[in-house]
Amino acid sequence: MKQVVVLGSLNMDQVINVKEMPKKGETILGLGMTRVPGGKGANQAYAIGKLGGRVSMIGAVGQDENGRKLKENLDSVGVNTDSVMELPDVPTGNAVITVDQAAENSIIVLQGANARLTTADIDANKQVLSESDVVVMQLEIPVEVVEYTAQMASKLGKTVILDPAPAVPNLPEKLFTYLDVIKPNETELEILSGMPVTNLEEAAIAAKSLLKKGVGKVIVTMGEEGSLLVTEGEVKQFPGEKVKAVDTTAAGDCFTAAFVVAITSGKSCEEAIIYGNRASAITVTRKGAQTSIPDKNEVPL
């Protein structure tokens, strides 16, 4: 199995369950709160490890209890955390996640140590990148660090995968040229392309606009509708698994991780997407971020 490195965020999630999402200016009563290890980068590294992949993580936490717990949780599934820095003067990242009874969520992220990552930190970890075959990133760390890493990884001949969440408009045009795979959901695809994405046809058109920017493949995750693979030669839909969702937190992270585990195990892109759909379908039937991730025995390749 090939080696993966994940560059990204580590957050301690505070998950608040509510009956319905509050409206603007409204005060509501919560149904309960739990603290769960999260952060898109850590979620993906954790899921890769739990699904049987070989993975290291580059990131930053504070020198606090949350940071220690996040690293311990990654260690528990075999993630190499030697490149997760502990910064003395900033707290570990936090996220406040509201989940309603329809299993939909809204998320506010306080970046903390994640915002302190610099290109110098990437230079310091160039050996980790050199020893990996696949580099996976998201957008909860500074964009300039993501672009710098993507360029370095591309020059080193690595497969570069970006999960563009949370999506921001006007990403550097050069960044797209370094990406072998980009995996937005419908909302993220709308933001990246500036086009409406309300159905499969619109999703395909918007995805093709990213191909024109230089991306190798676009995989659009679309919840119950499954996933869409868009390349220069084809547009192919992969139906989603039918399950009863209780919490969609980390579903996209689990998909990305499962996709990566599959391709680093020698599976085709199409087989990897099917595997990603299967794994993420299990995730939405459970609460929390890393607590919802299935293991390799539940989702055998």
C-alpha positions as a printed Julia matrix, in Angstrom:
301×3 Matrix{Float64}:
   0.0    0.0     0.0
   1.26   3.47   -0.89
   2.04   6.18    1.69
  -0.27   9.18    2.23
   0.38  12.52    3.91
  -2.49  14.76    5.01
  -1.86  18.48    5.43
  -4.68  20.19    7.27
  -6.56  21.26   10.35
  -7.05  19.73   13.77
 -10.04  20.97   15.79
 -11.88  19.93   18.9
 -15.54  19.91   17.89
 -18.3   21.03   20.23
 -21.39  19.37   18.78
 -24.73  20.86   19.84
 -27.9   18.94   19.01
 -31.04  20.99   18.32
 -34.57  20.32   17.12
 -34.31  22.92   14.35
 -31.65  25.4    13.28
 -32.09  28.82   14.9
 -33.32  31.66   12.72
 -31.55  35.01   12.61
 -31.92  36.69   16.01
 -33.58  33.63   17.58
 -32.58  31.98   20.86
 -33.3   28.26   21.13
 -32.64  25.5    23.66
 -30.14  22.81   22.78
 -30.82  19.11   23.32
 -27.29  18.26   24.4
 -23.6   18.84   23.66
 -20.6   16.56   23.16
 -16.89  17.18   22.51
 -15.55  15.16   19.61
 -12.12  15.17   17.89
 -12.45  16.84   14.49
 -10.96  19.22   11.95
 -11.14  18.32    8.28
  -7.49  17.41    8.04
  -7.5   15.31   11.19
 -10.79  13.67   10.2
  -9.31  12.56    6.89
  -6.04  11.35    8.41
  -7.95   9.48   11.14
 -10.29   7.88    8.6
  -7.41   6.83    6.35
  -5.72   5.2     9.33
  -8.89   3.51   10.56
  -9.64   2.16    7.09
  -6.2    0.58    6.94
  -4.17   3.19    5.08
  -0.57   4.28    5.72
  -0.72   7.95    6.66
   1.19  10.81    8.27
  -0.22  14.2     9.2
   1.24  17.7     8.99
  -0.56  20.32   11.08
  -0.54  22.35   14.27
  -2.21  22.33   17.68
  -1.76  24.37   20.84
   0.08  23.13   23.9
  -3.2   22.36   25.64
  -5.49  19.49   26.59
  -7.41  19.63   23.31
  -4.21  19.38   21.3
  -2.97  16.4    23.29
  -6.29  14.59   22.91
  -6.4   15.21   19.17
  -2.91  13.78   18.68
  -3.67  10.79   20.91
  -6.79  10.03   18.9
  -4.82  10.04   15.65
  -2.1    7.88   17.22
  -4.76   5.35   18.24
  -5.43   4.41   14.59
  -1.82   4.42   13.46
  -1.49   7.96   12.09
   2.09   9.25   12.31
   1.78  12.58   14.17
   5.49  13.46   14.33
   4.82  16.44   12.02
   1.91  17.83   14.06
   3.49  20.82   15.82
   2.54  21.93   19.34
   2.57  25.75   19.48
   2.96  27.42   22.89
   1.16  30.73   22.38
  -2.09  29.84   20.62
  -4.99  27.5    21.43
  -5.87  24.38   19.47
  -8.52  24.99   16.82
 -12.17  24.66   17.8
 -15.39  24.13   15.88
 -18.95  24.67   17.07
 -21.27  22.33   15.16
 -25.04  22.53   15.33
 -26.89  19.39   14.21
 -30.69  19.36   13.77
 -33.1   16.44   13.82
 -33.01  16.22   10.02
 -29.27  15.41   10.36
 -28.22  18.69    8.73
 -25.44  20.73   10.29
 -23.93  24.2    10.41
 -20.35  24.79   11.5
 -18.37  27.73   12.89
 -14.61  27.19   12.99
 -12.15  29.05   15.22
  -8.83  28.37   13.51
  -6.46  28.76   16.45
  -3.15  26.99   15.76
  -4.32  25.98   12.27
  -3.94  29.58   11.11
  -0.27  29.62   12.18
   0.93  27.1     9.6
   3.45  28.67    7.23
   5.35  27.74    4.08
   8.46  27.44    6.29
   6.72  24.59    8.12
   6.22  22.85    4.78
   9.91  23.28    3.95
  10.72  21.74    7.33
   8.59  18.72    6.42
   9.71  18.29    2.82
  11.12  14.86    3.66
   7.64  13.71    4.76
   6.22  14.87    1.43
   9.07  13.25   -0.49
   8.43   9.88    1.17
   4.68   9.95    0.4
   2.87   9.0    -2.79
  -0.36  10.96   -2.25
  -0.81  14.42   -0.67
  -4.28  15.33    0.64
  -5.32  18.87    1.65
  -8.36  20.98    2.56
  -8.94  24.71    3.14
  -9.07  25.12    6.95
  -5.44  26.27    6.9
  -3.97  29.32    5.07
  -4.56  29.12    1.3
  -1.0   30.22    0.54
   0.27  27.16    2.44
  -2.05  24.89    0.47
  -0.87  26.37   -2.84
   2.81  26.16   -1.84
   2.43  22.52   -0.78
   0.5   21.6    -3.91
   3.22  23.11   -6.09
   5.97  21.3    -4.17
   4.11  17.98   -4.23
   3.38  18.31   -7.95
   7.04  18.97   -8.71
   7.94  15.9    -6.65
   5.6   13.83   -8.83
   3.02  13.14   -6.11
  -0.71  12.67   -6.6
  -2.29  15.86   -5.21
  -5.87  15.79   -3.91
  -7.78  18.82   -2.63
 -11.03  18.65   -0.68
 -11.96  22.36   -1.09
 -13.77  22.84    2.21
 -14.64  25.35    3.39
 -14.73  26.66   -0.17
 -13.69  30.22   -0.88
 -14.14  32.15   -4.13
 -11.17  33.32   -6.17
  -8.7   30.63   -5.24
  -5.32  31.23   -6.89
  -5.56  30.1   -10.51
  -2.18  28.4   -10.27
  -3.44  26.11   -7.5
  -5.83  24.32   -9.86
  -2.98  23.41  -12.2
  -1.27  21.38   -9.46
  -4.33  19.27   -8.61
  -4.84  15.73   -9.84
  -8.22  15.47   -8.09
 -10.54  18.05   -6.55
 -13.55  16.87   -4.52
 -16.17  19.56   -3.85
 -19.77  19.04   -2.76
 -22.54  20.93   -4.56
 -22.23  24.09   -2.44
 -18.46  24.15   -2.72
 -18.66  23.61   -6.47
 -21.01  26.6    -6.79
 -18.54  28.81   -4.9
 -15.5   27.61   -6.85
 -17.13  27.85  -10.28
 -19.46  30.82   -9.75
 -22.2   28.73  -11.4
 -25.5   27.32  -10.09
 -25.45  23.66   -9.05
 -29.01  22.48   -8.43
 -28.99  19.25  -10.44
 -26.63  16.75  -12.06
 -26.5   18.57  -15.4
 -25.49  21.85  -13.76
 -22.96  20.02  -11.59
 -21.32  18.55  -14.69
 -21.12  21.96  -16.38
 -19.64  23.6   -13.28
 -17.15  20.75  -12.84
 -15.98  21.12  -16.44
 -15.14  24.76  -15.69
 -12.63  23.48  -13.11
 -11.13  21.11  -15.67
 -10.49  24.15  -17.86
  -8.46  25.64  -14.99
  -6.13  22.63  -15.12
  -7.58  20.1   -12.64
  -7.14  16.46  -13.66
 -10.41  15.04  -12.3
 -13.42  16.5   -10.49
 -15.43  14.34   -8.09
 -18.62  16.0    -6.84
 -20.24  14.49   -3.75
 -23.99  15.08   -3.79
 -25.41  13.45   -0.65
 -28.22  11.0    -1.35
 -27.64  11.37   -5.11
 -24.2    9.87   -4.72
 -21.14  11.15   -6.56
 -20.29  12.51   -9.98
 -16.97  11.9   -11.75
 -16.12  14.49  -14.38
 -13.04  14.18  -16.59
 -12.15  15.44  -20.06
 -13.55  12.23  -21.52
 -16.61  11.41  -19.43
 -19.3   12.34  -16.93
 -20.35   9.41  -14.77
 -22.74   9.22  -11.83
 -22.28   6.79   -8.95
 -25.51   6.27   -6.95
 -25.4    6.81   -3.2
 -26.2    4.21   -0.56
 -29.72   4.45    0.91
 -29.46   4.91    4.69
 -31.21   6.79    7.49
 -28.97   9.75    8.28
 -28.61  11.09   11.82
 -25.6   13.41   11.38
 -23.79  14.42    8.18
 -20.7   15.73    9.99
 -17.49  14.28    8.47
 -19.31  12.46    5.67
 -17.29  14.31    3.03
 -14.07  13.74    4.98
 -14.8   10.02    5.18
 -15.49   9.88    1.44
 -12.17  11.55    0.66
 -10.29   9.25    3.03
 -11.93   6.1     1.68
 -11.24   7.21   -1.89
  -7.57   7.71   -1.01
  -7.29   4.34    0.76
  -8.77   2.63   -2.3
  -6.49   4.27   -4.88
  -3.4    3.67   -2.74
  -4.43   0.01   -2.57
  -4.43  -0.28   -6.35
  -8.13   0.28   -7.05
  -9.32   2.3   -10.06
 -10.8    5.77   -9.67
 -14.29   4.35  -10.29
 -13.82   1.59   -7.71
 -12.49   4.16   -5.24
 -15.57   6.37   -5.65
 -17.86   3.41   -4.99
 -15.83   2.6    -1.88
 -16.05   6.23   -0.77
 -19.84   6.17   -1.16
 -20.06   3.01    0.95
 -17.88   4.35    3.76
 -19.51   7.79    3.96
 -22.98   6.2     4.01
 -22.04   4.51    7.28
 -20.67   7.77    8.68
 -23.99   9.62    8.37
 -25.77   6.96   10.45
 -23.63   7.91   13.47
 -23.07  11.1    15.45
 -19.9   13.14   15.54
 -16.83  13.54   13.36
 -14.1   10.99   14.06
 -16.48   9.0    16.28
 -18.6    8.23   13.21
 -15.82   6.83   11.0
 -16.12   3.09   10.14
 -13.13   0.76   10.24
 -11.69  -1.5     7.57
 -13.66  -4.5     8.83
 -16.97  -2.67    8.37
 -16.03  -1.5     4.88
 -13.73  -4.11    3.36
 -12.06  -3.2     0.08
